[in-house]
Amino acid sequence: MFDVVTFGEAMIRLVPPHFERLEQTHSLDVQIGGGELNVAVGASRLGLRSAWVSRLPKNALARLMENRVRQAGVDTSHLVWANDGRVGLYFVEFGAAPRPSSVLYDRAHSAISAIKPGEVDWKKVFEGARWFHVSGITPALSESAATVTRDALLAAKQANLTVSYDLNYRAKLWSPEKAQAVQEPLMQHVDVLITTEEDTDVVFKIRAEGKTDARGFKEVSAESYREVARRLEQKFHFKAVAITLRENPLVWRNTWTAIAYAEGKFYDDVKYELEIVDRIGGGDSFSAGFIYGVLVKKSYADAVRYGNAFSALKHSNPGDFNWATLAEVESLLKGASLRVRVKSSDGL
C-alpha cells in the first residue's frame, strides 16, 4: 500500500563534465531521471511511501535504472518487464550565459512507448493507495501510452485516489494541437493540475497577459497568473490548480515561486533567489512537496510552501533526483541561514 503512485518514462541521463560540449567530451556522467519518477523519489525523501510504474526492457541498462530507483526508496514491484523496446537516453550540455544549457533526447522506440492496455493491473497497483501522479509526457509517447494513461486515470478515480497531473508539454514529442486534443478529455479525471504559464498557453490556449521587456523577458503581474489559475479551474473543475513561476535572466541565477488556487482561495509564497547547480527536476520536486503538503499537512497553503521550498532546494544538487530531506525543507521554511553548517558524526 502506497501513499503515492506515479506512472511514466525514465531515461538514462548522460552529462559531459566541466561544461564540456558533447562533441568535445571524452566521458559522460551517468544518472537517471524522468518526470514521474522524480516525483516518486521526492515523495520518498519527504517520508511518504511511493511506487513508480513503468515498462522496461530486460537488459542491463534497465536493471541499472531499477537499482537506482530502489536506492532512492521507491517501490518497483509493479514494473512491467518486456522483451521488446529499449531504455531511452538523454544528454545534457550545461551552458553559461550567454550560452543556455541544452538537452538532446534519444528516446524513440522506448519500451514504455509500446505499453498496451492490460499490461498493468491498475486495480492491484492502487489497492490501499492515496494519490496518483502522471504527466503530459506519458500520453505524448504513443497512442497506446495515451490509452494506458487514460485507463490509469479511470482506475485511480474508481479506487478513490486523488489524481494530480503535471501538464509538462514537450514540443519534441507532439504538436500543441495534438496535446490539446488528447489531454483535454483526460482532465475530467484530474483533481490537481500542476503547470506553468507557458504550458497552459500552448496546450489550453489560456495565457497570462503581460508585456515583453527589452531583453525579451515577459513581464507578467501576479494577478495575471491568478487569472490563469482561475480560468483553468472554471473550465475543468479541478479541486486545485498550482502554477510554478520561474524567472531566468541568467543560466545559473533564477528566481522561483509558485501559486495555487483551491476552494475559491489563492495561495502564494515567498520568491526564492536561486544559485543553481542543476535545475532539471525542479518542477517535479514542487509536485512532490505539494503532494506532501496536501496529504500530511492537509493544507493547500502548506502544499504551496513545502512544494516551493523543496523545489528551491532541488536546484542546489546535481541530477534529476532531489536529495534534500524533510528537515532541510522545514529549516528553510523557518528562514535557515546560509552560513556553513558544522556537524559531527554523533549528531551533536
FENVEN-V815075 format. One record per residue. D_LAST is the distance of its C-alpha to the last C-alpha in whole Angstrom. Layout:
# FENVEN-V815075
d_last=D_LAST
d_last=D_LAST
This chain:
# FENVEN-V815075
d_last=36
d_last=34
d_last=33
d_last=34
d_last=36
d_last=37
d_last=40
d_last=41
d_last=41
d_last=39
d_last=40
d_last=39
d_last=37
d_last=38
d_last=37
d_last=38
d_last=36
d_last=36
d_last=38
d_last=41
d_last=44
d_last=45
d_last=48
d_last=46
d_last=43
d_last=43
d_last=40
d_last=38
d_last=35
d_last=35
d_last=33
d_last=34
d_last=35
d_last=37
d_last=37
d_last=37
d_last=34
d_last=32
d_last=32
d_last=31
d_last=28
d_last=27
d_last=28
d_last=26
d_last=23
d_last=23
d_last=23
d_last=27
d_last=29
d_last=31
d_last=34
d_last=36
d_last=40
d_last=42
d_last=45
d_last=44
d_last=46
d_last=46
d_last=45
d_last=42
d_last=41
d_last=41
d_last=39
d_last=36
d_last=36
d_last=35
d_last=33
d_last=31
d_last=31
d_last=30
d_last=27
d_last=26
d_last=26
d_last=30
d_last=33
d_last=36
d_last=38
d_last=41
d_last=41
d_last=45
d_last=46
d_last=49
d_last=52
d_last=52
d_last=51
d_last=48
d_last=44
d_last=44
d_last=43
d_last=42
d_last=41
d_last=39
d_last=40
d_last=38
d_last=40
d_last=39
d_last=41
d_last=44
d_last=44
d_last=42
d_last=40
d_last=43
d_last=43
d_last=45
d_last=46
d_last=47
d_last=47
d_last=51
d_last=52
d_last=48
d_last=48
d_last=47
d_last=50
d_last=52
d_last=50
d_last=53
d_last=53
d_last=53
d_last=50
d_last=47
d_last=48
d_last=46
d_last=47
d_last=45
d_last=42
d_last=42
d_last=42
d_last=39
d_last=38
d_last=37
d_last=37
d_last=39
d_last=38
d_last=41
d_last=42
d_last=45
d_last=45
d_last=45
d_last=49
d_last=50
d_last=50
d_last=53
d_last=55
d_last=54
d_last=50
d_last=51
d_last=53
d_last=50
d_last=48
d_last=51
d_last=51
d_last=47
d_last=47
d_last=50
d_last=48
d_last=45
d_last=47
d_last=49
d_last=45
d_last=44
d_last=41
d_last=40
d_last=41
d_last=40
d_last=42
d_last=41
d_last=44
d_last=43
d_last=46
d_last=47
d_last=50
d_last=50
d_last=50
d_last=53
d_last=55
d_last=54
d_last=57
d_last=56
d_last=53
d_last=54
d_last=57
d_last=54
d_last=51
d_last=53
d_last=54
d_last=51
d_last=50
d_last=51
d_last=49
d_last=46
d_last=44
d_last=41
d_last=42
d_last=40
d_last=41
d_last=42
d_last=45
d_last=46
d_last=46
d_last=48
d_last=50
d_last=51
d_last=51
d_last=52
d_last=54
d_last=52
d_last=51
d_last=49
d_last=52
d_last=51
d_last=52
d_last=51
d_last=51
d_last=52
d_last=49
d_last=50
d_last=47
d_last=48
d_last=47
d_last=47
d_last=46
d_last=43
d_last=46
d_last=48
d_last=45
d_last=45
d_last=49
d_last=48
d_last=45
d_last=48
d_last=51
d_last=49
d_last=48
d_last=52
d_last=53
d_last=51
d_last=50
d_last=46
d_last=44
d_last=42
d_last=42
d_last=39
d_last=40
d_last=37
d_last=38
d_last=37
d_last=39
d_last=39
d_last=40
d_last=39
d_last=38
d_last=34
d_last=34
d_last=34
d_last=34
d_last=33
d_last=33
d_last=35
d_last=37
d_last=39
d_last=42
d_last=42
d_last=44
d_last=46
d_last=43
d_last=41
d_last=37
d_last=36
d_last=32
d_last=31
d_last=32
d_last=29
d_last=30
d_last=29
d_last=29
d_last=30
d_last=29
d_last=31
d_last=32
d_last=34
d_last=32
d_last=31
d_last=34
d_last=33
d_last=29
d_last=31
d_last=33
d_last=30
d_last=28
d_last=31
d_last=32
d_last=28
d_last=29
d_last=33
d_last=32
d_last=28
d_last=29
d_last=33
d_last=33
d_last=35
d_last=33
d_last=30
d_last=31
d_last=32
d_last=29
d_last=26
d_last=29
d_last=29
d_last=25
d_last=25
d_last=28
d_last=27
d_last=23
d_last=26
d_last=28
d_last=25
d_last=25
d_last=28
d_last=30
d_last=31
d_last=28
d_last=25
d_last=22
d_last=20
d_last=18
d_last=19
d_last=15
d_last=16
d_last=20
d_last=19
d_last=17
d_last=20
d_last=22
d_last=20
d_last=21
d_last=18
d_last=18
d_last=19
d_last=17
d_last=15
d_last=12
d_last=9
d_last=7
d_last=6
d_last=8
d_last=6
d_last=4
d_last=0
